[in-house]
């Protein structure tokens, strides 16, 4: 189970601002009007070396207080059930209002760890105003300003203690490779699992969102042996009318986190859309291997150039991480589905690949000698040593005299050369420059 943090609370208390703070992003729209957050937002955070997923459960609600209360109740119920840690955000200036009490009453029934964040403590005059929130009986209250970041460190210090900080590399060592089938609803994920296993183990309909849970299936045939995980479709909040859909989204996030490789499915007729890219970025952010499966290829009118043009366009849209296998398939005709499995297992091998330090240095230092980093303000960067880090996904440290002056363009150059020399097709790799 991944480390999942759910942010709950009534509208307009600063949940989205806190989300942006924890994920160091600006994905969530922030405005002083309740109900601005319409999409479920998912981000990745890290503190003291511990990684976790953050979910802004803001959700769009409108109308009377009764509708607000009903929607918030759904949010909290789902967060209690699916998240590891819950952050309950309140407004220190408004104090306790009825909807806060609704949330608190539900949180008292859970055994999950709850952190109360008294937000909008933007200056010293507001310290101490949060004392009234202790009457919720949910534990400590953290004075914080999500806007300027004050108080965030104390919250994160305590929060990461609640997580499972076991080495993530254990995912690869606890048995079979874990392959997650992911994508937005109705792209054919369950059809793929059924085609591979030869069983109708998953319900398949033309209605998006049929699959609610992540279903694990042991696949042991044709020389392959792994766990295949069919995740529920990730769909936009604007198209979700049942609270059970949110369970599906959370479980899809967990499936990506706990997998080794993701088979990322697209609809050939629709092409790569914004929602698809969000899923792809989630895979990349979690450093998982990925194989792109363009499904329903049998429905596309094509000539001898169609596939090549489609692939080139897809690679351009997936940039900068576009060194990925792309397989065109049809789960109905079973076209190329075994080729997809072969590519998936190759990506898995690429992800767990360990390159000897001597080989790394022989190859990469020679490339660096011929193409050194550009000088900056008369300062010359000298890279002396490179080694692979003992992480769950490929990461490399280049030791040099002035790591702070290495430009991003040169980092991309190094990554591209490593991909050429050592074949990390389908795998995100991380490059670090460190002080020698």
TIFI-460647 format. One record per residue (C-alpha): x, y, z. Coordinates in steps of 0.25 Angstrom, whole numbers, plus 5000, padded with zeros to 4 digits. Last residue first. Layout:
N
XYZ ...
end
This chain:
436
513250634980 511950714980 510850654974 510150644961 508850564960 508250494948 506950414950 506450314940 505050284935 504850154929 504250104916 505550094909 506750094918 507650044908 509150054913 509850134903 508750214896 507950234909 509250284916 509450384904 508050434906 508250454921 509550524919 508950624909 507750644918 508650684929 509450774920 508150854916 507850864931 509050944933 510250894942 510651014951 510150964964 510950834963 512250914963 513450814966 512850694961 512250554965 511150504955 510150424963 509150324956 507750274958 507050154952 505850114960 505750054974 507050124979 508450084982 509050194974 509850174961 511250234961 511950344953 513350404956 514250524952 513350624945 514050764944 513250884943 513951004938 513651144944 513951264935 512551324937 511951184933 512751084925 511850984917 511950844922 512950754914 512650684901 513850594897 514350574912 512850554916 512650444906 513950374911 513450394925 512150334922 512650204916 513850164925 513150224937 511950144935 512650014932 513550024945 512250054953 511649934949 510249954943 509049904951 507749874943 506449874951 505749964942 506249914929 505849774933 504449824935 504449894922 504849764915 503649704923 502649804917 503249794903 503049644903 501649664909 501249764898 501749664887 500849564893 499649664891 500049684877 498649674871 497749604881 496549624871 495749694882 496949744890 497349824878 498849864878 499849974874 501049964883 501850084887 503150054895 503650174903 504750274901 503750394901 504050464915 504250604909 503350594902 502050504902 501350594891 502550584881 502550434884 501150424881 501250504868 502350404863 501550284867 500350334859 501150364847 501850224847 500550154849 499850234838 500850224827 500450084821 498950124821 497950144832 496550154836 496550134851 495650024857 496649914857 497550004866 496549994877 497750004887 499050084887 499850024898 500950104903 501950024912 502350094925 503450064936 503150134949 503850254954 502650304962 502650444955 502750364942 501450284945 500750404950 501250484938 500550374929 499250384937 499250534935 499550514920 498350424918 497450534924 497950634915 497750554902 498650454894 497850394883 496250384882 496250274872 497450194877 496850194891 498150194900 498650094910 499850104919 500349974923 501050014936 502349944941 502849914955 501549944962 501249984976 501150134973 500250114960 499350024968 499250124979 498850234969 497850134963 497250104977 497050254979 496350264966 495450144968 495050194982 494650324976 493750254967 492950204979 492450344981 491550344969 491350454960 492750464953 492850524939 493250664945 494250594954 495050544943 495350394941 496350294945 495850154941 495950044951 497249974951 497449834945 498749784952 499449664946 500449594955 501549524948 502049404941 502349404926 502949284918 501749264909 500849254922 500749294936 499949424939 499449434953 498249534953 498049654963 496849734962 496849884965 495449914969 494249994962 494349934948 493049984941 493650124940 493250154926 492050084921 492350004908 492449874917 493449774922 493349714935 494649654939 494949504941 494449474927 495649374925 496649354914 497649414923 498249504913 496949544906 496249564919 497349654924 497349734911 495849744912 495849794926 496749904921 496049944909 496050094907 494750104914 495250184926 496550264927 497850184927 498550074935 498849924934 499849904946 500949804945 501549754958 502849664956 502649534965 503249514978 503649614990 504949664983 504449764973 503449834983 504549824993 505249934986 504350024993 505150015005 504250015017 503750155021 502350115024 501750255028 501250305041 502650365044 502550445031 501350525037 502150575049 503250645042 502350685031 501450765040 502650835047 503250865034 501950935029 501851035040 502151155031 501951125017 501551265012 500151225006 499951095014 500051175027 500051085038 499751065053 499750915055 498650855064 499050735072 497950625075 496650595069 495750635081 495050735073 495150835086 496650855081 496050945070 495851055080 497351075082 497551115068 497551265071 498851245079 499651305068 498851405059 499651525063 500951465059 500551465044 499951375033 499251275042 498351255030 498151105033 497951025046 498350895041 497750775049 498550645046 497750515047 498450375048 497450265044 496650195054 495450265050 494150295058 494650435062 494850475047 493350465045 492950565056 494150655052 493550665038 492150705042 492850805053 493550875042 492250885034 491550955046 492651065048 493851065057 494751185055 494651275043 496051335045 496751205048 496151135036 496150985037 496850875029 496750725033 497950655028 497750505027 498850395027 498750255021 497650295011 496650195006 495550175016 495650305024 495850385011 494550325005 493750355017 494250495017 493950525003 492550465004 492250545016 492750675009 491750644998 490550635007 490950755015 491150845003 489750794998 489050825011 489750955012 489050994999 489550994985 490950954980 492050854981 493250834973 494250744980 495350784990 495950644992 497350694989 498150564989 499550554993 500450434989 501650404998 503150404997 504050395009 505450445008 505350555019 504050605012 503550564998 502250604991 501550544979 500250604974 498850564971 497650664968 496250624968 495550724958 494550834962 495450914971 494751054971 493651014980 493751124990 494251264985 495551324990 496351264978 497451154977 497551064965 498250934968 499450894960 500351004965 501450914970 502350884982 501450754985 501250794999 501050944996 500150924985 499250834993 499250935004 498751044994 497750944990 497250915004 497151065007 495951075016 495051115004 494150985004 493950895016 495150805020 495950685015 497350665010 497650525007 499050475009 499450335002 500750255006 500550134996 500050005000 
end
